[in-house]
Amino acid sequence: MSNTIKALVVGASGITGSNLANKLTSKNIITYGLSRTPNGNINGLIPVAANLLDKDNLATALADIAPTHVYFTAWMRNDTEAENIRVNSLLVSNVLDVLSAKGSVEHVALVTGLKHYLGPFDAYAKAGTLPLTPVREEHPRLPLDNFYYAQEDVVYAAAARDGFTWSIHRPHTVIGYAVGNLMNMGTTLATYAIICKETGRPFRFPGSAAQWNGLSDVTDARLLAEHMIWASTTDAARNQAFNVANGDIFRWNWLWQQIADWFGIEAAGFDGTIHPLETEMANDAEVWTSIAQKHGLKEPNLLRLASAWHTDLDLGRPLEVMTDMSKSRKLGFTHYQDTRESFFELFALLRELKLIP
């Protein structure tokens, strides 16, 4: 496999892209990492700097690159869903248009997520748009504008034009290592725990009763990487959309205590009121800078580590949310990841890298 695949990871500096690039290079697959600011920390990754929204710039950057497999893990957050649709569909179409003339692409994998079922950021916590759970791939599109749908449609159209196969990957909340990522619950909770420990504040659950008491699951970035490689190299998985989760389920009223114990702090559970992390951590930038100086940490900028807004969206949902993995299992993907270990291994890595004390 490694002798025939040339992989292009679009968004190789993010939480999903960097873990995917690591996995590909560990399998001795020639791998190019495309981003505005290339990741230079992955052994064997060939960095490619380009602006995804500038087709001429992309054409220049990819002039000598003819990938067989393209993995889209990038997205850009905008103020409205209309702008999300415009920008995030454009970054996909630009790359595929530039590569079209080469005729080299055999498969395109696109990472989206459970907002496929829940609706876009500004709608998915509202009653009336919530699906039955666990969510399954056959669930129809919601009658709402959604940039995931727009990205899918770009891939489908390009596949019809150029003859490549495709796979769509819908993870739940992704847990893994990245710095400067827009959606990073694991590191957000780690920084929140450290701030609570250093200041004597309670490690208080920020979300809803439904999330505190209900069932949930998450997706380890390493497992997501394995799933993308599997789907892109397995005939039976061609031209399919898949949910991707660790394979276990949990309740936050159990996991919250586990996280608190790992950091050696006292947990405070749901008290009948949602306490958004954006509010809880709104004035903590200077606190974190002080913590970083005290402990010799590498990243003093809290906003490079924590994404409270996204963690609030996940933990504030008014229903339990989990995914059905039967489709992948039936086709042969049997990887499993213990969720508690996903968090603990991430925390240990952050500590090893001097990102948390």
VEXTOR-360271 format. One record per residue (C-alpha): residue in three letters; residue number from 1; x, y, z. Coordinates in steps of 0.001 Angstrom, whole numbers, plus 500000, padded with zeros to 6 digits. Last residue first. Layout:
% residues N
('ALA', NUM, (X, Y, Z))
...
% end
This chain:
% residues 357
('PRO', 357, (501951, 521521, 534481))
('ILE', 356, (500214, 521905, 531107))
('LEU', 355, (501814, 522532, 527719))
('LYS', 354, (505172, 521167, 528813))
('LEU', 353, (505254, 518506, 526086))
('GLU', 352, (505180, 515725, 528677))
('ARG', 351, (502230, 517411, 530405))
('LEU', 350, (500278, 517674, 527187))
('LEU', 349, (501134, 514053, 526452))
('ALA', 348, (499885, 512909, 529865))
('PHE', 347, (496651, 514860, 529393))
('LEU', 346, (496153, 513283, 525958))
('GLU', 345, (496766, 509797, 527348))
('PHE', 344, (494256, 510480, 530127))
('PHE', 343, (491570, 511775, 527766))
('SER', 342, (491792, 508954, 525235))
('GLU', 341, (492301, 506488, 528102))
('ARG', 340, (488886, 507399, 529509))
('THR', 339, (487470, 506940, 526024))
('ASP', 338, (488769, 503381, 525536))
('GLN', 337, (489521, 503044, 521828))
('TYR', 336, (488249, 500349, 519484))
('HIS', 335, (489234, 499375, 515942))
('THR', 334, (486910, 496865, 514245))
('PHE', 333, (486530, 498256, 510734))
('GLY', 332, (485374, 495248, 508717))
('LEU', 331, (482400, 496282, 506596))
('LYS', 330, (479860, 495235, 509233))
('ARG', 329, (481735, 497195, 511868))
('SER', 328, (481752, 500369, 509773))
('LYS', 327, (477979, 500248, 509276))
('SER', 326, (477283, 499267, 512868))
('MET', 325, (478997, 502323, 514363))
('ASP', 324, (475889, 504052, 515762))
('THR', 323, (476640, 507423, 517273))
('MET', 322, (475821, 509072, 520579))
('VAL', 321, (474054, 512234, 521674))
('GLU', 320, (472098, 512838, 524880))
('LEU', 319, (469736, 515750, 524605))
('PRO', 318, (469543, 519474, 525404))
('ARG', 317, (473108, 520158, 524220))
('GLY', 316, (475233, 522248, 526573))
('LEU', 315, (478227, 519922, 526695))
('ASP', 314, (478870, 520045, 522948))
('LEU', 313, (478136, 523724, 522394))
('ASP', 312, (480030, 524688, 525541))
('THR', 311, (483072, 522699, 524396))
('HIS', 310, (482949, 524661, 521156))
('TRP', 309, (482892, 528090, 522805))
('ALA', 308, (485553, 527082, 525333))
('SER', 307, (488205, 526480, 522687))
('ALA', 306, (491298, 526282, 524889))
('LEU', 305, (494918, 525859, 523822))
('ARG', 304, (495901, 528748, 521572))
('LEU', 303, (493353, 530946, 523368))
('LEU', 302, (495217, 530396, 526645))
('ASN', 301, (498360, 532070, 525294))
('PRO', 300, (501289, 531156, 527565))
('GLU', 299, (502284, 528124, 525468))
('LYS', 298, (505597, 526434, 526276))
('LEU', 297, (505113, 526036, 530025))
('GLY', 296, (507798, 527012, 532532))
('HIS', 295, (505670, 526241, 535600))
('LYS', 294, (505317, 529733, 537061))
('GLN', 293, (505430, 531445, 533677))
('ALA', 292, (502703, 529217, 532252))
('ILE', 291, (500561, 529649, 535364))
('SER', 290, (500915, 533442, 535118))
('THR', 289, (499944, 533374, 531450))
('TRP', 288, (496999, 531165, 532384))
('VAL', 287, (495741, 533628, 534966))
('GLU', 286, (496199, 536444, 532463))
('ALA', 285, (493944, 534677, 529964))
('ASP', 284, (491495, 533615, 532691))
('ASN', 283, (488926, 536419, 532496))
('ALA', 282, (486435, 534721, 530199))
('MET', 281, (487119, 531251, 531611))
('GLU', 280, (483837, 530703, 533485))
('THR', 279, (481881, 532736, 530946))
('GLU', 278, (483141, 530893, 527886))
('LEU', 277, (483021, 527758, 530013))
('PRO', 276, (479249, 528027, 530152))
('HIS', 275, (477656, 527392, 533580))
('ILE', 274, (474366, 525589, 532865))
('THR', 273, (472161, 525451, 535959))
('GLY', 272, (470672, 522561, 537962))
('ASP', 271, (473825, 521838, 539921))
('PHE', 270, (475619, 519601, 537423))
('GLY', 269, (478669, 518189, 539134))
('ALA', 268, (481506, 519748, 541122))
('ALA', 267, (484685, 517665, 540981))
('GLU', 266, (487450, 518023, 543534))
('ILE', 265, (490989, 518206, 542191))
('GLY', 264, (493871, 515768, 541808))
('PHE', 263, (494246, 516242, 538067))
('TRP', 262, (493453, 512619, 537261))
('ASP', 261, (490728, 512581, 539934))
('ALA', 260, (488959, 515523, 538298))
('ILE', 259, (489030, 513744, 534943))
('GLN', 258, (487502, 510587, 536454))
('GLN', 257, (484855, 512646, 538269))
('TRP', 256, (483810, 514274, 535009))
('LEU', 255, (483758, 510839, 533329))
('TRP', 254, (480992, 509449, 535553))
('ASN', 253, (478481, 512320, 535487))
('TRP', 252, (479551, 512757, 531866))
('ARG', 251, (477937, 509458, 530996))
('PHE', 250, (479793, 506922, 528894))
('ILE', 249, (479720, 505006, 525616))
('ASP', 248, (482310, 502789, 523940))
('GLY', 247, (483228, 502280, 520293))
('ASN', 246, (485607, 505184, 519882))
('ALA', 245, (483445, 507009, 517354))
('VAL', 244, (483251, 507352, 513566))
('ASN', 243, (479990, 507643, 511629))
('PHE', 242, (480419, 506701, 508012))
('ALA', 241, (479405, 507966, 504574))
('GLN', 240, (480031, 505659, 501637))
('ASN', 239, (481427, 505915, 498116))
('ARG', 238, (484003, 503189, 498670))
('ALA', 237, (483918, 501234, 501907))
('ALA', 236, (483691, 497782, 500300))
('ASP', 235, (486834, 498461, 498257))
('THR', 234, (488966, 499266, 501296))
('THR', 233, (491888, 501691, 500892))
('SER', 232, (490217, 505063, 501528))
('ALA', 231, (487907, 503612, 504179))
('TRP', 230, (490796, 502110, 506155))
('ILE', 229, (492941, 505231, 505935))
('MET', 228, (490074, 507383, 507152))
('HIS', 227, (489236, 504964, 509959))
('GLU', 226, (492843, 504789, 511140))
('ALA', 225, (492967, 508588, 511327))
('LEU', 224, (489676, 508678, 513236))
('LEU', 223, (491151, 506189, 515705))
('ARG', 222, (494104, 508491, 516297))
('ALA', 221, (491860, 511533, 516688))
('ASP', 220, (489894, 509725, 519420))
('THR', 219, (486184, 510114, 518788))
('VAL', 218, (483650, 510798, 521528))
('ASP', 217, (480606, 509089, 523059))
('SER', 216, (477529, 510095, 525019))
('LEU', 215, (474793, 508721, 527258))
('GLY', 214, (472642, 511055, 529317))
('ASN', 213, (472916, 512341, 532878))
('TRP', 212, (475352, 515237, 532548))
('GLN', 211, (474564, 515825, 528882))
('ALA', 210, (470814, 516012, 529442))
('ALA', 209, (471291, 518099, 532590))
('SER', 208, (473237, 520657, 530585))
('GLY', 207, (476852, 521799, 530566))
('PRO', 206, (479577, 523544, 532556))
('PHE', 205, (480539, 520814, 535043))
('ARG', 204, (482318, 522624, 537855))
('PHE', 203, (485959, 522105, 538734))
('PRO', 202, (485512, 524338, 541776))
('ARG', 201, (487857, 527320, 542063))
('GLY', 200, (491007, 527073, 544170))
('THR', 199, (492994, 529278, 541812))
('GLU', 198, (495729, 526831, 540764))
('LYS', 197, (493480, 523770, 540731))
('CYS', 196, (490654, 525525, 538901))
('ILE', 195, (493118, 526886, 536324))
('ILE', 194, (494613, 523408, 535874))
('ALA', 193, (491175, 521847, 535398))
('TYR', 192, (490169, 524508, 532858))
('THR', 191, (493421, 523965, 530950))
('ALA', 190, (492780, 520211, 530797))
('LEU', 189, (489122, 520688, 529864))
('THR', 188, (490126, 522856, 526913))
('THR', 187, (492854, 520392, 525928))
('GLY', 186, (490342, 517568, 525624))
('MET', 185, (487590, 519696, 524097))
('ASN', 184, (489611, 520958, 521143))
('MET', 183, (487578, 522599, 518390))
('LEU', 182, (489310, 525662, 516920))
('ASN', 181, (492834, 524218, 517032))
('GLY', 180, (495783, 526423, 517953))
('VAL', 179, (497736, 523542, 519456))
('ALA', 178, (496811, 519948, 518659))
('TYR', 177, (496657, 516637, 520499))
('GLY', 176, (493558, 514500, 520540))
('ILE', 175, (489873, 514159, 521360))
('VAL', 174, (487432, 514722, 518500))
('THR', 173, (483796, 515363, 519480))
('HIS', 172, (481698, 513002, 517341))
('PRO', 171, (483189, 511892, 514062))
('ARG', 170, (481417, 511940, 510698))
('HIS', 169, (483685, 510639, 507927))
('ILE', 168, (482631, 510887, 504272))
('SER', 167, (484296, 508570, 501755))
('TRP', 166, (485038, 509068, 498077))
('THR', 165, (485864, 507320, 494817))
('PHE', 164, (487525, 509080, 491884))
('GLY', 163, (486070, 509463, 488379))
('ASP', 162, (486980, 513076, 487607))
('ARG', 161, (483627, 514720, 486881))
('ALA', 160, (481375, 512457, 488965))
('ALA', 159, (483899, 512593, 491804))
('ALA', 158, (484060, 516396, 491490))
('ALA', 157, (480280, 516640, 491828))
('TYR', 156, (480163, 514329, 494831))
('VAL', 155, (483024, 516157, 496557))
('VAL', 154, (481376, 519562, 496048))
('ASP', 153, (478070, 518165, 497327))
('GLU', 152, (479755, 516874, 500475))
('GLN', 151, (481237, 520299, 501179))
('ALA', 150, (477822, 521946, 500789))
('TYR', 149, (476202, 519413, 503107))
('TYR', 148, (478880, 520039, 505740))
('PHE', 147, (478325, 523787, 505322))
('ASN', 146, (474774, 523441, 506636))
('ASP', 145, (471678, 525378, 505613))
('LEU', 144, (468713, 523756, 507264))
('PRO', 143, (466040, 521301, 506135))
('LEU', 142, (467962, 518496, 507897))
('ARG', 141, (469652, 515869, 505779))
('PRO', 140, (468196, 512425, 506126))
('HIS', 139, (469364, 509901, 508767))
('GLU', 138, (470824, 506998, 506802))
('GLU', 137, (474180, 507384, 508528))
('ARG', 136, (472787, 506606, 511959))
('VAL', 135, (472458, 508771, 515044))
('PRO', 134, (472031, 506954, 518350))
('THR', 133, (469820, 508772, 518904))
('LEU', 132, (466679, 510202, 517349))
('PRO', 131, (467358, 513511, 515706))
('LEU', 130, (467244, 517059, 517114))
('THR', 129, (466128, 519865, 514812))
('GLY', 128, (462869, 520770, 516561))
('ALA', 127, (464438, 521981, 519779))
('LYS', 126, (467494, 524170, 519352))
('ALA', 125, (471020, 523022, 520211))
('TYR', 124, (471960, 522444, 516578))
('ALA', 123, (470966, 525853, 515261))
('ASP', 122, (473791, 528404, 515408))
('PHE', 121, (476530, 525781, 515112))
('PRO', 120, (474946, 524019, 512143))
('GLY', 119, (472394, 521182, 512383))
('LEU', 118, (472252, 518159, 514665))
('TYR', 117, (472524, 515331, 512134))
('HIS', 116, (475319, 516638, 509872))
('LYS', 115, (476425, 518577, 512951))
('LEU', 114, (477686, 515129, 513914))
('GLY', 113, (480890, 515593, 511953))
('THR', 112, (482618, 516499, 508679))
('VAL', 111, (485828, 514824, 507526))
('LEU', 110, (486146, 514330, 503765))
('ALA', 109, (488047, 511502, 502103))
('VAL', 108, (488881, 511726, 498387))
('HIS', 107, (490038, 508693, 496401))
('GLU', 106, (491826, 507967, 493134))
('VAL', 105, (493308, 511381, 492354))
('SER', 104, (495986, 511361, 489666))
('GLY', 103, (494194, 512917, 486704))
('LYS', 102, (496535, 515918, 486825))
('ALA', 101, (493903, 518247, 485365))
('SER', 100, (491603, 517706, 488336))
('LEU', 99, (494170, 518578, 491002))
('VAL', 98, (493568, 522331, 490820))
('ASP', 97, (489796, 521842, 490693))
('LEU', 96, (489912, 519447, 493667))
('VAL', 95, (491877, 521922, 495802))
('ASN', 94, (489681, 524879, 494882))
('SER', 93, (486465, 522897, 495311))
('VAL', 92, (487314, 521928, 498894))
('LEU', 91, (488395, 525425, 499979))
('LEU', 90, (485343, 526874, 498241))
('SER', 89, (482886, 524632, 500081))
('ASN', 88, (484299, 525892, 503364))
('VAL', 87, (484208, 529562, 502434))
('ARG', 86, (480744, 529812, 500907))
('ILE', 85, (479031, 527465, 503338))
('ASN', 84, (480603, 529039, 506410))
('GLU', 83, (479604, 532438, 505019))
('ALA', 82, (475974, 531350, 504817))
('GLU', 81, (476338, 529748, 508247))
('THR', 80, (477275, 533115, 509697))
('ASP', 79, (480265, 534537, 511590))
('ASN', 78, (482900, 532297, 510027))
('ARG', 77, (484975, 529318, 511153))
('MET', 76, (487346, 527797, 508606))
('TRP', 75, (487599, 524094, 507871))
('ALA', 74, (490380, 521607, 507269))
('THR', 73, (490437, 517791, 507475))
('PHE', 72, (490152, 516977, 503771))
('TYR', 71, (492112, 513834, 502868))
('VAL', 70, (493270, 513452, 499260))
('HIS', 69, (494513, 510107, 497969))
('THR', 68, (496375, 509559, 494692))
('PRO', 67, (498390, 512745, 495002))
('ALA', 66, (500095, 514490, 492069))
('ILE', 65, (502433, 517138, 493464))
('ASP', 64, (504735, 519201, 491254))
('ALA', 63, (502400, 522156, 490698))
('LEU', 62, (500711, 521815, 494076))
('ALA', 61, (502009, 525081, 495573))
('THR', 60, (501603, 526984, 492295))
('ALA', 59, (498084, 525729, 491723))
('LEU', 58, (497196, 526492, 495338))
('ASN', 57, (498348, 530103, 494988))
('ASP', 56, (496290, 530447, 491829))
('LYS', 55, (493266, 528927, 493579))
('ASP', 54, (493425, 531302, 496542))
('LEU', 53, (490976, 530155, 499251))
('LEU', 52, (493158, 527257, 500362))
('ASN', 51, (496114, 529586, 500930))
('ALA', 50, (499245, 527499, 500513))
('ALA', 49, (502263, 526054, 502312))
('VAL', 48, (503150, 522431, 501541))
('PRO', 47, (505054, 520439, 504159))
('ILE', 46, (506392, 516931, 503369))
('LEU', 45, (505699, 514814, 506460))
('GLY', 44, (508465, 512353, 507319))
('ASN', 43, (508607, 513174, 511035))
('ILE', 42, (505770, 515436, 512055))
('ASN', 41, (506808, 518652, 513820))
('GLY', 40, (507047, 520972, 510831))
('ASN', 39, (503319, 521554, 510495))
('PRO', 38, (502705, 523901, 507591))
('THR', 37, (501254, 527395, 508146))
('ARG', 36, (498637, 527987, 505448))
('SER', 35, (498089, 524248, 505274))
('LEU', 34, (498899, 521246, 503098))
('GLY', 33, (500744, 518258, 504536))
('TYR', 32, (502142, 515953, 501856))
('THR', 31, (502467, 512259, 502668))
('ILE', 30, (504435, 509462, 501031))
('ILE', 29, (503176, 506438, 502941))
('ASN', 28, (505699, 504722, 505198))
('LYS', 27, (502954, 503481, 507573))
('SER', 26, (504221, 505845, 510265))
('THR', 25, (503903, 508612, 507668))
('LEU', 24, (500200, 507926, 507307))
('LYS', 23, (499529, 507792, 511061))
('ASN', 22, (501369, 511021, 511770))
('ALA', 21, (499590, 512750, 508896))
('LEU', 20, (496240, 511563, 510266))
('ASN', 19, (497074, 512873, 513732))
('SER', 18, (498108, 516201, 512242))
('GLY', 17, (495000, 516429, 510085))
('THR', 16, (492507, 515652, 512834))
('ILE', 15, (493816, 518110, 515446))
('GLY', 14, (494879, 520696, 512906))
('SER', 13, (498255, 521340, 511249))
('ALA', 12, (497657, 518984, 508319))
('GLY', 11, (494681, 520921, 507008))
('VAL', 10, (494482, 519237, 503618))
('VAL', 9, (496350, 515939, 503920))
('LEU', 8, (497688, 514886, 500507))
('ALA', 7, (498601, 511213, 500271))
('LYS', 6, (500662, 509434, 497629))
('ILE', 5, (499637, 505809, 497706))
('THR', 4, (501189, 503038, 495600))
('ASN', 3, (504335, 502070, 497486))
('SER', 2, (502736, 502453, 500924))
('MET', 1, (500000, 500000, 500000))
% end
